[in-house]
Amino acid sequence: MSGEIETGRGATGTAESALRSLLDAIPATTSKGEFLARADAAGRDLARRFEAAGGSTEFARLLALKTVNLAVGRYHYLHRHTNVASRPAQLLLDPVNNCHLGCPGCVHSRNRAVAANYDWPGGRMSPEAFERALADFGLYAFGVAFYNWGEPLLHKELPRFVRAAKSYLLHTSLSSNLSLPFDAEALVASGLNFLFVAVDGASQESYERFRRGGDLRLCLDNMTKLVRARERAGSTVPYILWRFLTFEHNLHEVDRAIEIARDLGVDQISISTPFAVDWDDPGVRVARSEREGVHQLRPGATFKGPLDDWRNLALPSEEIARAAATPWRERLGAGPVEEASAPAAGTCGWLYQSLTLDAVGRVLPCCMPPVHDLHRVYGRHDEAGAGAFNLEDYRLSRLAFADRAAYERAIGARDVSAAPFCAVCDQNPEMSYDVERDVGRDLRLLAPESVLSDATVRDLTAWGDPLGAR
């Protein structure tokens, strides 16, 4: 069940026209203050029209907040602004920083010399800290990924976290090794949309070469429990994708793994070539399989369930009302209102689309783990609050792309270990929940083409393309 607005052709074009006028202003409006005033008006108009199209007042306001936030984010991204009023479309957070396995190449590697390079303290996110994150960012985001470098199922409150995220209309996902006991019934009942299962072998001997400390039998039993719990609940979620990383030692087990996954009732299996880890353990060497790719095992399976329908949820009405009444300009905080436009400059999507929090509340610019000699910790959420997306290091990182000379003047003689990592980064890690692919899909489900045209959704989410390009 998608939870979309159900409407006939009578409502068509009304929400569309309200949003289209804002999108059309993105390239030409160089005054940030002027554009944000337009966003205020568009948000009010859009909420009225979503409600007229068949949504409740709370749902209409929430969907308008999320939709206008995308437009404001795209505006800042196009003009390469350093101080932004938008909030992240994706939250990437670790409920737990710890992991009970010790895979080569990971922050939890059992090679102590490797693990010592990382600035990665153990810890668990408190319910209060998670609630603050939802209150600050949940109204604007479309998805939350409950994983980065920790094992999320070590947190006994995880199903509660997932269920709370659903009340903000968030798509929820997590990645787990499943090599631990947990409550499968509670996880299914939480409404979790997508579960990645990290299992790289069809025998214990091959599996434990990389997943150090893991128990393959326990992983497979847990997948069975999840599939059966899903069936008993009459649910389609969580959608289960088995992710199999290929190495020289497990290539011969790829076909068997695909067979096992099909027998278990898993929805997909992905055969993937990982990054090299032989710098950590020379005996574990990456190899590419001829079966590389995603294998669909249950055609027609979906990753949307009852808790993706706003009619089944208790939406945070007071929070929604306060946010809807707040001018977008106030979300800029103390930074500059007006900035020069630099649309020709390169940039990184992470700086405008996603916010990463570890379990102890540190703010990180992307999925890469902090190391001791590079500056990848940009602040603390408990100190920055809703302004975390405009922390000084975030603004400096955006400036490093928009105006390198101005960035160099701003940081002065700072050592590279103290300057924001984004300014020297040559990586381009894939986003867990991508704006064009995933946000575009979820927005189409919430507001189908009878309310917002496919072309308008593309212009909201295809940030790498010129407006109206496709």
Stockholm file with secondary structure:
# STOCKHOLM 1.0

chainA/1-470         MSGEIETGRGATGTAESALRSLLDAIPATTSKGEFLARADAAGRDLARRFEAAGGSTEFARLLALKTVNLAVGRYHYLHRHTNVASRPAQLLLDPVNNCHLGCPGCVHSRNRAVAANYDWPGGRMSPEAFERALADFGLYAFGVAFYNWGEPLLHKELPRFVRAAKSYLLHTSLSSNLSLPFDAEALVASGLNFLFVAVDGASQESYERFRRGGDLRLCLDNMTKLVRARERAGSTVPYILWRFLTFEHNLHEVDRAIEIARDLGVDQISISTPFAVDWDDPGVRVARSEREGVHQLRPGATFKGPLDDWRNLALPSEEIARAAATPWRERLGAGPVEEASAPAAGTCGWLYQSLTLDAVGRVLPCCMPPVHDLHRVYGRHDEAGAGAFNLEDYRLSRLAFADRAAYERAIGARDVSAAPFCAVCDQNPEMSYDVERDVGRDLRLLAPESVLSDATVRDLTAWGDPLGAR
#=GR chainA/1-470 SS CCCCCCCCGGGTTHHHHHHHHHHHTTTTCCCHHHHHHHHHHHHHHHHHHHHHTTCCHHHHHHHHHHHHHHHHHHHHHHHTCSSCSCCCSEEEECSBSCCSCCCTTSTTCSCHHHHTTBCCCCCBCCHHHHHHHIIIIITTCSEEECCSSSCGGGCTTHHHHHHHHHTTTCEEEEEECCCSCCCHHHHHHTTCCEEEEECCCSSHHHHHHHSTTCCHHHHHHHHHHHHHHHHHHTCCCSEEEEEEECBTTTGGGHHHHHHHHHHHTCSEEEEECCCCCTTTCTTCCBCCCTTCEEEESSTTCCSCCGGGSGGGSCCCHHHHHHHHHSCGGGGGTTSCSCCCCCTTSCCCTHHHHEEEECTTCEEESSSSCCBTTSBCCCEEHHHHGGGGGGCHHHHHHHHHHHCHHHHHHHHTTCCTTTSBGGGTCCCCCCCSSCIIIIIHHHHHHHSCTTTSCHHHHHHHHCTTSCTTCC
#=GC SS_cons         CCCCCCCCGGGTTHHHHHHHHHHHTTTTCCCHHHHHHHHHHHHHHHHHHHHHTTCCHHHHHHHHHHHHHHHHHHHHHHHTCSSCSCCCSEEEECSBSCCSCCCTTSTTCSCHHHHTTBCCCCCBCCHHHHHHHIIIIITTCSEEECCSSSCGGGCTTHHHHHHHHHTTTCEEEEEECCCSCCCHHHHHHTTCCEEEEECCCSSHHHHHHHSTTCCHHHHHHHHHHHHHHHHHHTCCCSEEEEEEECBTTTGGGHHHHHHHHHHHTCSEEEEECCCCCTTTCTTCCBCCCTTCEEEESSTTCCSCCGGGSGGGSCCCHHHHHHHHHSCGGGGGTTSCSCCCCCTTSCCCTHHHHEEEECTTCEEESSSSCCBTTSBCCCEEHHHHGGGGGGCHHHHHHHHHHHCHHHHHHHHTTCCTTTSBGGGTCCCCCCCSSCIIIIIHHHHHHHSCTTTSCHHHHHHHHCTTSCTTCC
//
